[in-house]
Amino acid sequence: MKASTFVYPWDVNGDPAAAERVAGLGVRQVTLASAYHSTRALTPRHPRQRIVTAEHAAVLYPPGERWEGRTLRPYPAGEWAPGDAFGKAAGALAAAGLEVHTWVVLAHNSRMGAEHPSTSVVNAYGDRYPWAPCVAQPATREYLVDLAVEAAVRPGALGTELESLGWYGISHLHAHDKTAGVGLGDAGQYLMSLCFCVTCRDGYAGIGQDPDELAAAVRDGLEPLWRGEAVDEGWPAVEKLLGAERAAGTRVWRDAIARSLQEEAVTAVRAAAPEGFQILLHADPVTYHCGANPGVDPKHVLGVADGVVVPCAGGPGLLPAFAEVGAEGAVLAANFGVVSGMGGSPVTLAEDAGRAAELGATELRLYHAGLASDQDLAAVREALTAVG
């Protein structure tokens, strides 16, 4: 089974042994970040550093001329990834015999939200989420599509994986996060992620939902959670808290926005890419979910992209929804954490991969070779040898 591991440019650049080390894991491909959000990352084997602080969302290559004069534009990285950091790392990895695909983070950008607050998701209480651009706003959508094209189709890349191409919401570890005091559950996460910016309010009104009444209903629906009352999981719980008609109305608006953005971005990337360029989306088959793996309709997304990368940190249970579509030739990549300190389980990777294959997975994604310890990487090598 083909496997790829996620890597940052700073894992490779400045470390002459890095590319061969990654190739020695038994992976055929690397998914190398070309546009990424702010982070603080460990580099446990790098000869010159142990911690990299990426201060803001940035492109890891020099942004092109298409952005000149535009209000919304990507930011170049600072000293953590200077110049064409992506291109330099991609060259070293390709020289080690690895296929290079780009890893592009889209609707997740705290700096954009800080500098352009009107672009952010606004919840029913009026709080802005600066890390979450509202994907319904025309200017934001134009920015995301152009970023997808530029960051995906980099020289030497054979494909791309587009992360957060859909709605982002409250679920995000932001700075020193202190939001776990109340268990929101599946339903609360959805209600707290509904956007009430000007564009979304107009969108709700356009489908017959009064936005003021809807926002009030969301606030009322959340009251039991603030009191600490237990709430069931799944869409029926959303309907119980918000009312079935209002809940359905939010989906009409939000699902249409996400689907059209995915179609537009994939079409634009395909038009700019060379023949045979592979386009995958990080995705969750529960359509109302938000985040790095936004909810999609499996049949729709597999008719748009070449496949999906499916989160399997909690087990491979999300794979069947995509496999049941029966899309011939579609890539279903099961994404497993292999960093023990971040909850991954490299020692069970062979078993997990076998189970994922039984449920329809065609490939593996491993998060994340640059962050893992030597012991974790040894377990990965052993597992991939067993998987074959």
Secondary structure as GFF3:
##gff-version 3
##sequence-region A 1 388
A	DSSP	beta_strand	2	7	.	.	.	ID=ss1
A	DSSP	alpha_helix	9	12	.	.	.	ID=ss2
A	DSSP	alpha_helix	18	23	.	.	.	ID=ss3
A	DSSP	beta_strand	29	36	.	.	.	ID=ss4
A	DSSP	beta_strand	39	42	.	.	.	ID=ss5
A	DSSP	beta_strand	51	54	.	.	.	ID=ss6
A	DSSP	beta_strand	58	59	.	.	.	ID=ss7
A	DSSP	three_ten_helix	65	67	.	.	.	ID=ss8
A	DSSP	alpha_helix	85	95	.	.	.	ID=ss9
A	DSSP	beta_strand	99	105	.	.	.	ID=ss10
A	DSSP	alpha_helix	110	115	.	.	.	ID=ss11
A	DSSP	three_ten_helix	117	119	.	.	.	ID=ss12
A	DSSP	beta_strand	120	122	.	.	.	ID=ss13
A	DSSP	beta_strand	128	133	.	.	.	ID=ss14
A	DSSP	alpha_helix	138	152	.	.	.	ID=ss15
A	DSSP	beta_strand	159	163	.	.	.	ID=ss16
A	DSSP	alpha_helix	185	193	.	.	.	ID=ss17
A	DSSP	alpha_helix	198	206	.	.	.	ID=ss18
A	DSSP	alpha_helix	211	226	.	.	.	ID=ss19
A	DSSP	alpha_helix	235	242	.	.	.	ID=ss20
A	DSSP	alpha_helix	244	272	.	.	.	ID=ss21
A	DSSP	beta_strand	278	282	.	.	.	ID=ss22
A	DSSP	alpha_helix	298	302	.	.	.	ID=ss23
A	DSSP	beta_strand	307	311	.	.	.	ID=ss24
A	DSSP	alpha_helix	319	323	.	.	.	ID=ss25
A	DSSP	beta_strand	331	337	.	.	.	ID=ss26
A	DSSP	three_ten_helix	340	342	.	.	.	ID=ss27
A	DSSP	three_ten_helix	346	348	.	.	.	ID=ss28
A	DSSP	alpha_helix	349	358	.	.	.	ID=ss29
A	DSSP	beta_strand	363	367	.	.	.	ID=ss30
A	DSSP	alpha_helix	374	387	.	.	.	ID=ss31
###
